[in-house]
Amino acid sequence: MKLLVTGATGKLGTKIVESLLKTVPAEQLAVSVRNPEKAENLRTRGVEVRQGDFDHPETLDSAFAGIDRLLIISADGDNDTRIRQHTAAVAAAERAGVRFIAYTSLVNASESEMFLAPPHRATETAILETGIPFSILRNNWYLENEIPSIQGALAGAPWITSAGSGKVGWALQQDYAEAAAAVLAGEGHENTIYELSGKPMTQEELATVLSKEIGKDVPVLQLDDAAYAETMKQAGLPDFLVPMLVDIQQGIRENALAIESDDFEKILGRPATPIEQGISKVVKSIS
C-alpha cells in the first residue's frame, strides 16, 4: 500500500506528513512537491520524494504512478488557477489508476456562496466524476489564520473586523492535519464527506478567550466593509489582498463558516482541540 501527499512542504502538508509518519512506515509514504530540494529532510527519513507540479500536469503522471491512496491538498492561487490545477491533478490520478482520493476542501463547499468555494466545488465534482472512491475533507477556518490579529492584540491593538455576529468554526491546523492523515491511512472512509469544524464562535467570543489567555482586555472594533478595507490598507497590506480579506469578512458575516459538526470525533475519536487550548498554543508559538 503506497500513500502520497501533494504539497507536502506547505504548512498543512508538513503537519499531515508528520502525523502519517507516526503510524505509517516511511517506505509506504511518498510526497509530490514542486521543488524536491525542499523535501530533502523527508527523503533522509525514508520518504519517497517525487517531483510534481500542478502547473505541468505531465509531471503528475510519474508523480502519481503506482500510488494506491492519494491526498490532494488544495493549492494556493486565484480561483481560475486553482480550478485548473486541481482538475489536472484529479485527471492525473485517474490516469495513474489511483484507488482512493482524499481532498482538502472548504466547509459546506457544495452550497457555500463564499468567494473561496468555486475551486473546491469544481474539484469535488471532478473527483466524483472519476468514480474513484473518495473522501472530501471540508475544512473550516484555521485558527492560525488569525495570527496577525492575535499579534496585534498582543501589541495592544483592538480586534478589527467587519464580520458582525457571524460565527466561525475555528480549529487548529494540527487538528485538520491529523484528520487528513487518519483518513488517508485508515479504513472505512470511502465515499465520505466530512465537515470538519470546531465549535462556531463570534469574533467577540474569540476575543474574550484571547483576553483571558493574555491577561488583558482585547476590545473588538466592528467596522463596515469600506472602513475595514481602509484600515487594512493603512496597516500596509498589499492592495491585491485587501478585497480578499473583505470578502472573507463578508462570508463570515453571512455565516458561511458557522457549521456545527462532530466529524472530527468520527475520524479522530475526539472533538477539535478546545478553543482555549488552541489560542494558548497559537499565542505561545508567536510570543
C-alpha positions in Angstrom: 0.0 0.0 0.0 1.6 3.3 -1.2 0.3 6.6 0.1 1.1 10.0 -1.4 0.6 13.6 -0.2 0.8 16.5 -2.6 2.0 19.9 -1.4 3.9 18.2 1.4 6.2 21.1 2.2 3.5 23.6 2.9 2.3 24.4 6.4 -0.6 22.0 6.4 1.2 19.4 4.3 4.1 19.3 6.7 1.8 18.6 9.6 0.0 15.9 7.7 3.2 14.1 6.8 4.5 14.2 10.3 1.1 12.8 11.5 1.3 10.0 9.0 4.9 9.1 10.0 3.6 8.3 13.5 1.6 5.4 12.1 2.8 4.6 8.6 6.3 3.2 7.7 8.3 5.8 5.8 8.8 3.4 2.9 5.0 3.3 2.3 4.8 7.1 2.1 5.6 9.3 -0.9 5.2 13.1 -1.4 4.7 15.1 -4.5 6.3 18.5 -4.4 7.1 21.2 -6.9 10.7 21.6 -5.5 12.1 18.3 -4.3 15.0 20.1 -2.6 12.6 21.5 0.0 11.7 17.9 1.0 15.2 16.6 1.4 14.6 16.1 5.1 11.8 13.7 4.3 14.0 11.8 1.8 16.6 11.3 4.5 13.9 9.8 6.7 12.9 7.2 4.1 10.0 9.0 2.5 10.0 8.8 -1.3 10.1 12.3 -2.8 8.7 12.8 -6.2 8.6 15.9 -8.4 5.1 17.0 -9.3 3.8 20.4 -10.5 0.1 21.1 -10.8 1.0 23.7 -13.5 2.7 21.0 -15.5 0.2 18.0 -15.5 2.7 15.8 -17.4 4.8 15.7 -14.2 1.9 14.3 -12.2 1.7 11.1 -14.3 5.1 10.0 -12.9 4.4 11.5 -9.5 1.2 9.5 -9.0 2.4 6.3 -10.7 1.9 3.2 -8.5 0.1 5.2 -5.8 -2.8 3.5 -4.1 -4.1 6.3 -1.9 -3.7 9.9 -2.7 -4.3 13.1 -0.7 -4.6 16.3 -2.8 -4.0 19.3 -0.7 -5.7 22.4 -2.2 -3.3 24.7 -3.8 -2.9 28.5 -3.4 -3.8 31.0 -6.1 -6.8 32.7 -7.6 -10.0 30.7 -8.3 -9.3 30.1 -12.0 -5.8 28.9 -11.3 -6.9 26.6 -8.5 -9.7 25.1 -10.7 -7.2 24.4 -13.5 -4.6 22.9 -11.2 -6.9 20.8 -9.1 -8.8 19.3 -12.0 -5.4 18.5 -13.7 -4.4 16.7 -10.5 -7.6 14.7 -10.4 -7.3 13.7 -14.1 -3.7 12.6 -13.5 -4.8 10.5 -10.5 -7.4 8.8 -12.7 -4.8 8.1 -15.4 -2.5 6.7 -12.8 -5.1 4.2 -11.5 -5.1 5.7 -8.0 -7.6 3.7 -6.0 -8.6 6.4 -3.4 -8.5 10.2 -3.4 -8.8 12.4 -0.4 -9.0 16.2 -0.9 -8.8 19.2 1.5 -11.9 21.2 0.6 -13.8 24.1 2.2 -16.6 23.7 4.7 -20.0 23.4 3.1 -18.4 23.8 -0.3 -21.3 22.4 -2.4 -23.7 25.1 -1.0 -21.4 27.9 0.1 -21.6 31.3 -1.5 -18.2 32.3 -0.1 -15.9 33.5 -2.8 -13.4 30.7 -1.9 -15.9 28.0 -2.7 -15.9 27.6 -6.5 -12.5 25.9 -6.8 -13.4 23.4 -4.1 -16.8 22.8 -5.7 -15.2 22.2 -9.0 -12.6 19.8 -7.6 -15.2 17.8 -5.6 -17.2 17.4 -8.8 -14.2 16.3 -10.8 -13.3 13.7 -8.1 -16.9 12.4 -8.0 -17.0 12.1 -11.8 -13.9 9.8 -11.8 -15.9 7.1 -9.9 -12.8 6.5 -7.7 -13.6 6.0 -4.0 -13.0 9.3 -2.2 -13.1 11.3 1.0 -13.8 15.0 0.9 -12.3 16.8 3.9 -14.2 20.1 4.1 -12.1 22.2 6.4 -13.4 25.2 8.3 -11.1 28.1 9.2 -7.6 27.6 10.6 -7.1 29.3 14.0 -3.7 30.2 12.7 -5.3 32.4 10.1 -5.9 34.8 13.0 -2.2 35.2 13.9 -2.0 38.7 12.5 -5.0 39.8 14.7 -3.6 38.0 17.7 -0.2 39.7 17.2 -2.0 43.0 17.0 -3.8 42.3 20.3 -0.5 41.3 22.0 0.8 44.7 20.9 -2.3 46.5 22.3 -4.4 46.9 19.2 -8.1 46.2 19.1 -9.5 43.1 17.3 -10.6 44.6 14.0 -13.4 43.0 12.0 -16.4 43.7 9.7 -17.8 40.2 10.3 -20.6 41.3 12.7 -22.1 38.5 14.7 -21.2 35.8 12.1 -19.7 32.7 13.6 -16.6 30.6 12.6 -15.8 27.0 13.4 -12.1 27.7 14.1 -9.8 24.7 14.8 -6.0 24.3 14.9 -4.3 23.3 11.7 -2.9 20.3 13.6 -6.4 19.0 14.1 -7.1 19.2 10.3 -3.8 17.6 9.6 -4.4 14.7 12.0 -7.8 14.1 10.5 -6.4 14.1 6.9 -3.7 11.6 7.9 -6.2 9.3 9.6 -8.4 9.3 6.5 -5.6 8.7 4.1 -4.0 5.9 6.1 -7.2 4.4 7.7 -10.1 2.2 6.6 -13.8 2.9 6.2 -13.6 6.4 4.7 -14.6 5.5 1.1 -17.1 7.8 -0.4 -17.4 10.1 2.6 -17.8 13.9 3.0 -16.6 15.2 6.3 -17.4 18.7 7.6 -14.5 19.4 9.9 -15.2 22.3 12.3 -14.6 23.5 15.8 -17.4 24.9 17.8 -18.7 28.0 16.0 -17.9 31.3 17.7 -18.3 35.0 17.0 -15.3 37.4 16.8 -16.3 38.8 20.2 -16.3 35.3 21.7 -12.9 34.6 20.3 -11.5 37.9 21.5 -12.8 37.1 25.0 -10.9 33.8 25.0 -7.8 35.6 23.8 -8.2 38.3 26.6 -8.2 35.6 29.2 -5.1 33.9 27.7 -3.0 37.1 27.5 -4.3 38.7 30.7 -5.6 41.9 29.2 -8.8 43.1 27.5 -8.9 42.8 23.8 -11.6 45.2 22.5 -13.4 44.4 19.3 -13.8 47.1 16.8 -16.7 46.3 14.4 -16.4 48.3 11.1 -18.3 48.3 7.9 -16.5 46.8 4.9 -15.3 50.1 3.5 -13.7 51.1 6.8 -12.3 47.7 7.3 -10.7 47.8 3.8 -9.2 51.2 4.5 -7.8 50.0 7.9 -6.2 47.1 6.2 -4.6 49.3 3.6 -3.3 51.7 6.3 -1.8 48.6 8.0 0.3 48.1 5.0 -1.4 45.1 3.4 -0.9 44.6 -0.3 -3.7 46.1 -2.5 -4.5 42.8 -4.1 -5.0 41.2 -0.7 -7.5 43.7 0.8 -10.5 42.8 -1.3 -10.0 39.1 -0.5 -9.9 39.9 3.2 -13.1 42.0 2.9 -14.8 39.1 1.1 -13.8 36.7 3.9 -15.3 39.1 6.4 -18.5 39.2 4.4 -18.7 35.5 4.2 -18.2 35.2 7.9 -20.9 37.8 8.5 -23.3 35.8 6.4 -22.4 32.7 8.4 -20.7 30.8 5.6 -18.4 29.3 8.2 -20.9 28.7 11.0 -21.1 25.0 10.6 -21.8 22.7 13.5 -20.3 19.2 13.1 -19.0 16.2 15.1 -17.0 14.9 12.2 -13.6 15.4 14.0 -14.9 12.9 16.6 -15.9 10.4 13.8 -12.4 10.5 12.4 -10.2 11.0 15.4 -12.3 9.8 18.3 -12.2 13.3 19.8 -13.5 16.7 19.1 -11.3 19.5 17.8 -8.9 20.9 20.4 -10.9 23.3 22.7 -10.5 26.9 21.6 -8.9 27.9 24.9 -6.1 25.3 24.4 -5.9 26.3 20.7 -5.5 30.0 21.5 -2.9 29.2 24.1 -0.8 27.2 21.6 -1.0 29.9 19.0 0.0 32.6 21.5 2.9 30.6 22.7 4.0 29.9 19.1 4.3 33.6 18.3 5.4 35.0 21.7 
